[in-house]
Amino acid sequence: MSGDARTPPRGAAPYALYQFGTSGAAVAVATAVTHPLDVIKIRLQMQLAGQRGNLVGMGAIFTQMVEREGPRSLYLGFAPALTRSLIYGGLRLGLYEPCKHVCSYAFGSTNFAFKFASGVVAGALATALTNPMEVLKVRSQMSTSRISTIGVTREIVSEEGVKALWKGVGPAMVRAGCLTASQMATYDEAKQVLLMWTPLEEGFQLHLMSSCIAGTAGTLVTAPIDMIKTRLMLQRESKGARVYRNGFHCAYQVVLTEGVKSLYKGGFATFARLGPQTAITFVACEKLRELAGMSAI
């Protein structure tokens, strides 16, 4: 590809910085474009069957938010979301290749299983470090009082303690591990298959097709985990007994009281956001890597 003609960053530290920077910037761009869909998804996931009438869909929630809270409500929690995307995205995508190289060195192979394992490790580590920003984002998205990010942080720490910033970190790590693995491994494999069996060459069309396949796989794998993570993060420790003790208990209670299909509550909104976000992320990341003189993913 054209990036081969450029001078790549020399040394481990500069390369790591380029790896982190291009990945974080790509995820930040995708987050800025798809954030309103994430807000709608969170509102969908917090609907309880039989509570406050019938469940409503994406269109109804969008209309209600704009009418009752104003258009700006579609960007609730944007500050922590953007901050998180820069750091989390940089770590999640940036750690994938080093993990894959470790597998190649240790086991002499980078087949789909090792690519998947590399994604799990990269996603889980990134989430463990950035979970507080995800909690702040989710709490801000459910708030109708226009409290600033700093205000939400103070409210959580004063009422629930610092540990509340890591609420739902278990399911969040599982989700991020599965998401990164399904996205990165599928994207990686899809590119190889398309390069082998189609006339496509390294470039926009190949990146777009591979990322669409990866976005579909990521949604199918992570939608139930994402819904459980959201329920746990919005559970307030100071408001009496906890409804959900942990991720497994949350999943059991949701299935028991709301049905198996409820695990995919907000699933279409998840796909409507994750599909475009995945495509934008990978296309932008590949372009930024090319401009930085790095090889393609």
MIVEX-888867 format. One record per residue (C-alpha): residue number from 1; residue in one letter; x, y, z. Coordinates in Angstrom, 3 decimals, m for minus. Layout:
+-----+-----+----------+----------+----------+
!   n ! res !     east !    north !       up !
+-----+-----+----------+----------+----------+
! NUM !   A !        X !        Y !        Z !
...
+-----+-----+----------+----------+----------+
//
This chain:
+-----+-----+----------+----------+----------+
!   n ! res !     east !    north !       up !
+-----+-----+----------+----------+----------+
!   1 !   M !    0.000 !    0.000 !    0.000 !
!   2 !   S !    1.007 !    3.637 !   m0.261 !
!   3 !   G !    2.125 !    3.715 !    3.378 !
!   4 !   D !    5.064 !    1.439 !    2.457 !
!   5 !   A !    6.690 !    4.348 !    0.639 !
!   6 !   R !    6.672 !    6.511 !    3.719 !
!   7 !   T !    9.227 !    6.518 !    6.497 !
!   8 !   P !    7.812 !    4.498 !    9.412 !
!   9 !   P !    8.295 !    5.708 !   12.985 !
!  10 !   R !   11.612 !    4.434 !   14.354 !
!  11 !   G !   12.072 !    2.914 !   17.786 !
!  12 !   A !    9.685 !    1.138 !   20.144 !
!  13 !   A !    8.494 !    4.248 !   21.991 !
!  14 !   P !    7.603 !    6.337 !   18.899 !
!  15 !   Y !    5.887 !    3.342 !   17.296 !
!  16 !   A !    3.833 !    2.709 !   20.450 !
!  17 !   L !    2.859 !    6.391 !   20.514 !
!  18 !   Y !    1.776 !    6.260 !   16.861 !
!  19 !   Q !   m0.113 !    3.022 !   17.528 !
!  20 !   F !   m1.956 !    4.523 !   20.494 !
!  21 !   G !   m2.547 !    7.882 !   18.801 !
!  22 !   T !   m3.957 !    6.590 !   15.506 !
!  23 !   S !   m6.211 !    4.094 !   17.293 !
!  24 !   G !   m7.516 !    6.618 !   19.832 !
!  25 !   A !   m8.131 !    9.304 !   17.204 !
!  26 !   A !  m10.047 !    6.868 !   14.982 !
!  27 !   V !  m12.311 !    5.740 !   17.834 !
!  28 !   A !  m12.871 !    9.378 !   18.900 !
!  29 !   V !  m14.050 !   10.309 !   15.389 !
!  30 !   A !  m16.429 !    7.337 !   15.345 !
!  31 !   T !  m17.732 !    8.218 !   18.822 !
!  32 !   A !  m18.459 !   11.827 !   17.848 !
!  33 !   V !  m20.564 !   10.665 !   14.885 !
!  34 !   T !  m22.504 !    7.856 !   16.611 !
!  35 !   H !  m22.929 !    9.196 !   20.178 !
!  36 !   P !  m26.675 !   10.024 !   19.842 !
!  37 !   L !  m27.367 !    6.375 !   18.988 !
!  38 !   D !  m25.482 !    5.331 !   22.127 !
!  39 !   V !  m27.688 !    7.600 !   24.275 !
!  40 !   I !  m30.838 !    6.098 !   22.714 !
!  41 !   K !  m29.462 !    2.587 !   23.241 !
!  42 !   I !  m28.900 !    3.265 !   26.966 !
!  43 !   R !  m32.474 !    4.573 !   27.349 !
!  44 !   L !  m33.815 !    1.461 !   25.569 !
!  45 !   Q !  m31.825 !   m0.888 !   27.793 !
!  46 !   M !  m33.209 !    0.676 !   30.971 !
!  47 !   Q !  m36.836 !    0.003 !   30.084 !
!  48 !   L !  m38.350 !   m2.655 !   32.336 !
!  49 !   A !  m41.086 !   m4.901 !   31.016 !
!  50 !   G !  m44.464 !   m3.873 !   32.432 !
!  51 !   Q !  m43.139 !   m0.686 !   34.024 !
!  52 !   R !  m44.659 !    2.642 !   32.955 !
!  53 !   G !  m46.727 !    1.071 !   30.198 !
!  54 !   N !  m45.599 !   m0.633 !   27.029 !
!  55 !   L !  m41.995 !   m0.657 !   25.872 !
!  56 !   V !  m41.161 !    1.878 !   23.161 !
!  57 !   G !  m38.673 !    1.721 !   20.305 !
!  58 !   M !  m35.819 !    3.861 !   18.985 !
!  59 !   G !  m38.057 !    6.293 !   17.113 !
!  60 !   A !  m40.331 !    6.956 !   20.092 !
!  61 !   I !  m37.404 !    7.464 !   22.486 !
!  62 !   F !  m35.701 !    9.813 !   20.014 !
!  63 !   T !  m38.885 !   11.873 !   19.692 !
!  64 !   Q !  m39.502 !   11.948 !   23.454 !
!  65 !   M !  m35.948 !   13.084 !   24.187 !
!  66 !   V !  m35.993 !   15.874 !   21.620 !
!  67 !   E !  m39.443 !   17.104 !   22.711 !
!  68 !   R !  m38.949 !   16.844 !   26.491 !
!  69 !   E !  m35.212 !   17.445 !   26.932 !
!  70 !   G !  m34.198 !   19.224 !   23.744 !
!  71 !   P !  m31.830 !   18.189 !   20.901 !
!  72 !   R !  m28.797 !   18.637 !   23.170 !
!  73 !   S !  m29.972 !   15.619 !   25.190 !
!  74 !   L !  m28.768 !   13.397 !   22.331 !
!  75 !   Y !  m25.227 !   14.347 !   23.357 !
!  76 !   L !  m25.625 !   13.703 !   27.092 !
!  77 !   G !  m22.416 !   12.238 !   28.502 !
!  78 !   F !  m20.426 !   13.285 !   25.435 !
!  79 !   A !  m17.424 !   14.669 !   27.373 !
!  80 !   P !  m16.659 !   11.435 !   29.286 !
!  81 !   A !  m17.519 !    9.408 !   26.175 !
!  82 !   L !  m14.992 !   11.318 !   24.055 !
!  83 !   T !  m12.320 !   11.198 !   26.769 !
!  84 !   R !  m12.888 !    7.497 !   27.207 !
!  85 !   S !  m12.808 !    6.842 !   23.463 !
!  86 !   L !   m9.411 !    8.512 !   23.125 !
!  87 !   I !   m7.859 !    6.496 !   25.963 !
!  88 !   Y !   m9.895 !    3.284 !   25.774 !
!  89 !   G !   m9.861 !    3.222 !   21.976 !
!  90 !   G !   m6.142 !    3.848 !   21.871 !
!  91 !   L !   m5.467 !    1.033 !   24.329 !
!  92 !   R !   m8.039 !   m1.406 !   22.930 !
!  93 !   L !   m6.912 !   m1.226 !   19.304 !
!  94 !   G !   m3.325 !   m0.337 !   20.117 !
!  95 !   L !   m2.736 !   m3.401 !   22.318 !
!  96 !   Y !   m4.176 !   m5.857 !   19.789 !
!  97 !   E !   m1.126 !   m6.047 !   17.534 !
!  98 !   P !    1.427 !   m6.422 !   20.369 !
!  99 !   C !   m0.713 !   m9.209 !   21.857 !
! 100 !   K !   m0.885 !  m10.876 !   18.437 !
! 101 !   H !    2.906 !  m10.613 !   18.046 !
! 102 !   V !    3.367 !  m12.225 !   21.483 !
! 103 !   C !    1.150 !  m15.140 !   20.391 !
! 104 !   S !    3.127 !  m15.455 !   17.166 !
! 105 !   Y !    6.428 !  m15.489 !   19.088 !
! 106 !   A !    5.246 !  m17.863 !   21.819 !
! 107 !   F !    3.156 !  m20.294 !   19.761 !
! 108 !   G !    4.401 !  m19.745 !   16.215 !
! 109 !   S !    0.878 !  m19.041 !   14.962 !
! 110 !   T !   m1.598 !  m16.201 !   14.517 !
! 111 !   N !   m4.666 !  m18.205 !   13.512 !
! 112 !   F !   m8.190 !  m16.992 !   14.318 !
! 113 !   A !   m8.113 !  m18.445 !   17.857 !
! 114 !   F !   m4.952 !  m16.508 !   18.760 !
! 115 !   K !   m6.304 !  m13.350 !   17.145 !
! 116 !   F !   m9.488 !  m13.740 !   19.202 !
! 117 !   A !   m7.457 !  m14.285 !   22.391 !
! 118 !   S !   m5.355 !  m11.198 !   21.616 !
! 119 !   G !   m8.530 !   m9.142 !   21.276 !
! 120 !   V !   m9.903 !  m10.431 !   24.583 !
! 121 !   V !   m6.741 !   m9.444 !   26.465 !
! 122 !   A !   m6.497 !   m6.017 !   24.789 !
! 123 !   G !  m10.160 !   m5.146 !   25.399 !
! 124 !   A !  m10.216 !   m6.359 !   29.007 !
! 125 !   L !   m7.068 !   m4.423 !   29.975 !
! 126 !   A !   m8.306 !   m1.230 !   28.318 !
! 127 !   T !  m11.653 !   m1.412 !   30.124 !
! 128 !   A !  m10.155 !   m2.120 !   33.542 !
! 129 !   L !   m8.249 !    1.174 !   33.247 !
! 130 !   T !  m11.074 !    3.320 !   31.825 !
! 131 !   N !  m14.206 !    1.971 !   33.561 !
! 132 !   P !  m14.820 !    5.167 !   35.634 !
! 133 !   M !  m15.284 !    7.169 !   32.419 !
! 134 !   E !  m17.835 !    4.627 !   31.182 !
! 135 !   V !  m19.785 !    4.861 !   34.464 !
! 136 !   L !  m19.801 !    8.671 !   34.206 !
! 137 !   K !  m20.953 !    8.484 !   30.593 !
! 138 !   V !  m23.825 !    6.098 !   31.340 !
! 139 !   R !  m24.984 !    8.058 !   34.409 !
! 140 !   S !  m24.866 !   11.327 !   32.434 !
! 141 !   Q !  m26.874 !    9.803 !   29.573 !
! 142 !   M !  m29.679 !    8.806 !   31.961 !
! 143 !   S !  m29.733 !   12.173 !   33.720 !
! 144 !   T !  m32.283 !   14.846 !   32.784 !
! 145 !   S !  m30.886 !   17.528 !   35.128 !
! 146 !   R !  m27.967 !   18.717 !   32.947 !
! 147 !   I !  m25.361 !   18.049 !   35.646 !
! 148 !   S !  m21.776 !   18.474 !   34.446 !
! 149 !   T !  m19.362 !   15.538 !   34.328 !
! 150 !   I !  m17.577 !   16.882 !   37.418 !
! 151 !   G !  m20.942 !   17.189 !   39.172 !
! 152 !   V !  m21.851 !   13.598 !   38.319 !
! 153 !   T !  m18.461 !   12.455 !   39.633 !
! 154 !   R !  m18.920 !   14.294 !   42.932 !
! 155 !   E !  m22.446 !   12.920 !   43.302 !
! 156 !   I !  m21.326 !    9.317 !   42.773 !
! 157 !   V !  m18.301 !    9.563 !   45.093 !
! 158 !   S !  m20.207 !   11.351 !   47.883 !
! 159 !   E !  m23.261 !    9.084 !   47.804 !
! 160 !   E !  m21.777 !    5.734 !   46.808 !
! 161 !   G !  m18.012 !    5.934 !   47.324 !
! 162 !   V !  m15.039 !    5.752 !   44.963 !
! 163 !   K !  m15.615 !    2.029 !   44.374 !
! 164 !   A !  m18.828 !    2.921 !   42.526 !
! 165 !   L !  m16.683 !    4.272 !   39.663 !
! 166 !   W !  m15.730 !    0.656 !   38.976 !
! 167 !   K !  m19.324 !   m0.532 !   39.114 !
! 168 !   G !  m19.995 !   m3.139 !   36.436 !
! 169 !   V !  m16.282 !   m3.492 !   35.649 !
! 170 !   G !  m16.599 !   m7.296 !   35.425 !
! 171 !   P !  m19.284 !   m7.354 !   32.703 !
! 172 !   A !  m17.605 !   m4.330 !   31.088 !
! 173 !   M !  m14.299 !   m6.234 !   30.811 !
! 174 !   V !  m16.111 !   m9.277 !   29.416 !
! 175 !   R !  m17.966 !   m7.092 !   26.915 !
! 176 !   A !  m14.850 !   m5.185 !   25.854 !
! 177 !   G !  m12.855 !   m8.393 !   25.557 !
! 178 !   C !  m15.552 !  m10.026 !   23.426 !
! 179 !   L !  m16.109 !   m6.850 !   21.400 !
! 180 !   T !  m12.428 !   m6.283 !   20.669 !
! 181 !   A !  m11.916 !   m9.964 !   19.893 !
! 182 !   S !  m14.944 !  m10.239 !   17.611 !
! 183 !   Q !  m14.176 !   m6.945 !   15.859 !
! 184 !   M !  m10.405 !   m7.211 !   15.482 !
! 185 !   A !  m10.178 !  m10.939 !   14.764 !
! 186 !   T !  m13.114 !  m10.818 !   12.325 !
! 187 !   Y !  m11.753 !   m7.702 !   10.604 !
! 188 !   D !   m8.290 !   m9.253 !   10.381 !
! 189 !   E !   m9.607 !  m12.540 !    8.973 !
! 190 !   A !  m12.146 !  m10.872 !    6.655 !
! 191 !   K !   m9.377 !   m8.776 !    5.107 !
! 192 !   Q !   m7.236 !  m11.836 !    4.471 !
! 193 !   V !  m10.121 !  m13.784 !    2.914 !
! 194 !   L !  m11.222 !  m10.860 !    0.725 !
! 195 !   L !   m7.645 !  m10.237 !   m0.420 !
! 196 !   M !   m7.279 !  m13.907 !   m1.272 !
! 197 !   W !  m10.619 !  m14.593 !   m2.954 !
! 198 !   T !  m11.647 !  m11.253 !   m4.493 !
! 199 !   P !   m9.973 !   m8.679 !   m6.763 !
! 200 !   L !   m9.965 !   m6.189 !   m3.892 !
! 201 !   E !   m6.648 !   m4.632 !   m2.869 !
! 202 !   E !   m5.577 !   m2.767 !    0.263 !
! 203 !   G !   m7.691 !    0.396 !    0.320 !
! 204 !   F !  m11.027 !    2.000 !    1.191 !
! 205 !   Q !  m13.323 !   m0.655 !   m0.338 !
! 206 !   L !  m11.518 !   m3.515 !    1.388 !
! 207 !   H !  m11.472 !   m1.669 !    4.722 !
! 208 !   L !  m15.179 !   m0.781 !    4.471 !
! 209 !   M !  m16.345 !   m4.319 !    3.598 !
! 210 !   S !  m14.181 !   m5.922 !    6.284 !
! 211 !   S !  m15.333 !   m3.429 !    8.932 !
! 212 !   C !  m19.025 !   m4.015 !    8.099 !
! 213 !   I !  m18.515 !   m7.748 !    8.642 !
! 214 !   A !  m16.686 !   m7.022 !   11.900 !
! 215 !   G !  m19.448 !   m4.663 !   13.099 !
! 216 !   T !  m22.128 !   m7.317 !   12.567 !
! 217 !   A !  m20.102 !   m9.933 !   14.434 !
! 218 !   G !  m19.381 !   m7.524 !   17.289 !
! 219 !   T !  m23.068 !   m6.674 !   17.751 !
! 220 !   L !  m24.220 !  m10.304 !   17.865 !
! 221 !   V !  m21.582 !  m11.214 !   20.437 !
! 222 !   T !  m21.781 !   m8.200 !   22.749 !
! 223 !   A !  m25.394 !   m6.933 !   22.795 !
! 224 !   P !  m26.493 !   m9.111 !   25.782 !
! 225 !   I !  m23.324 !   m8.316 !   27.749 !
! 226 !   D !  m23.752 !   m4.611 !   27.017 !
! 227 !   M !  m27.318 !   m4.630 !   28.331 !
! 228 !   I !  m26.243 !   m6.344 !   31.592 !
! 229 !   K !  m23.326 !   m3.923 !   31.991 !
! 230 !   T !  m25.678 !   m0.949 !   31.624 !
! 231 !   R !  m28.111 !   m2.267 !   34.237 !
! 232 !   L !  m25.288 !   m2.802 !   36.742 !
! 233 !   M !  m23.696 !    0.607 !   36.158 !
! 234 !   L !  m26.996 !    2.418 !   36.740 !
! 235 !   Q !  m27.756 !    0.516 !   39.942 !
! 236 !   R !  m27.260 !    2.877 !   42.879 !
! 237 !   E !  m25.714 !    1.474 !   46.051 !
! 238 !   S !  m27.281 !    4.120 !   48.278 !
! 239 !   K !  m30.884 !    3.448 !   47.249 !
! 240 !   G !  m31.611 !    0.455 !   49.463 !
! 241 !   A !  m31.036 !   m3.196 !   48.569 !
! 242 !   R !  m29.352 !   m3.948 !   45.270 !
! 243 !   V !  m31.550 !   m5.469 !   42.590 !
! 244 !   Y !  m28.632 !   m7.263 !   40.941 !
! 245 !   R !  m25.779 !   m8.855 !   42.912 !
! 246 !   N !  m23.479 !   m9.431 !   39.930 !
! 247 !   G !  m23.494 !   m9.953 !   36.186 !
! 248 !   F !  m24.751 !  m13.545 !   36.297 !
! 249 !   H !  m27.523 !  m12.629 !   38.744 !
! 250 !   C !  m28.499 !   m9.686 !   36.536 !
! 251 !   A !  m28.727 !  m11.926 !   33.460 !
! 252 !   Y !  m30.780 !  m14.492 !   35.387 !
! 253 !   Q !  m33.195 !  m11.858 !   36.729 !
! 254 !   V !  m33.626 !  m10.240 !   33.304 !
! 255 !   V !  m34.395 !  m13.600 !   31.663 !
! 256 !   L !  m36.702 !  m14.619 !   34.543 !
! 257 !   T !  m38.739 !  m11.405 !   34.708 !
! 258 !   E !  m38.469 !  m10.004 !   31.186 !
! 259 !   G !  m37.748 !  m12.989 !   28.943 !
! 260 !   V !  m34.728 !  m14.189 !   26.967 !
! 261 !   K !  m35.351 !  m11.685 !   24.177 !
! 262 !   S !  m34.764 !   m8.896 !   26.715 !
! 263 !   L !  m31.043 !   m9.712 !   26.675 !
! 264 !   Y !  m31.084 !   m8.124 !   23.220 !
! 265 !   K !  m33.046 !   m5.096 !   24.390 !
! 266 !   G !  m31.654 !   m2.146 !   22.488 !
! 267 !   G !  m30.003 !   m4.638 !   20.130 !
! 268 !   F !  m31.070 !   m2.810 !   16.980 !
! 269 !   A !  m29.861 !    0.479 !   18.453 !
! 270 !   T !  m26.611 !   m1.275 !   19.371 !
! 271 !   F !  m26.187 !   m2.434 !   15.777 !
! 272 !   A !  m27.277 !    0.954 !   14.381 !
! 273 !   R !  m24.482 !    2.521 !   16.442 !
! 274 !   L !  m21.853 !   m0.236 !   16.463 !
! 275 !   G !  m22.067 !   m0.979 !   12.739 !
! 276 !   P !  m21.264 !    2.573 !   11.584 !
! 277 !   Q !  m18.885 !    3.103 !   14.498 !
! 278 !   T !  m16.894 !   m0.007 !   13.568 !
! 279 !   A !  m16.762 !    1.028 !    9.908 !
! 280 !   I !  m15.696 !    4.600 !   10.715 !
! 281 !   T !  m13.142 !    3.381 !   13.278 !
! 282 !   F !  m11.363 !    0.941 !   10.990 !
! 283 !   V !  m11.493 !    3.107 !    7.864 !
! 284 !   A !  m10.182 !    6.122 !    9.804 !
! 285 !   C !   m7.567 !    4.052 !   11.627 !
! 286 !   E !   m6.242 !    2.535 !    8.397 !
! 287 !   K !   m5.993 !    5.988 !    6.810 !
! 288 !   L !   m4.259 !    7.482 !    9.838 !
! 289 !   R !   m1.821 !    4.556 !    9.914 !
! 290 !   E !   m1.078 !    5.141 !    6.236 !
! 291 !   L !   m0.441 !    8.841 !    6.847 !
! 292 !   A !    1.810 !    7.950 !    9.796 !
! 293 !   G !    3.864 !    5.591 !    7.634 !
! 294 !   M !    2.638 !    2.460 !    9.443 !
! 295 !   S !    1.579 !   m0.816 !    7.874 !
! 296 !   A !   m2.104 !   m1.739 !    7.562 !
! 297 !   I !   m3.817 !   m3.635 !   10.388 !
+-----+-----+----------+----------+----------+
//
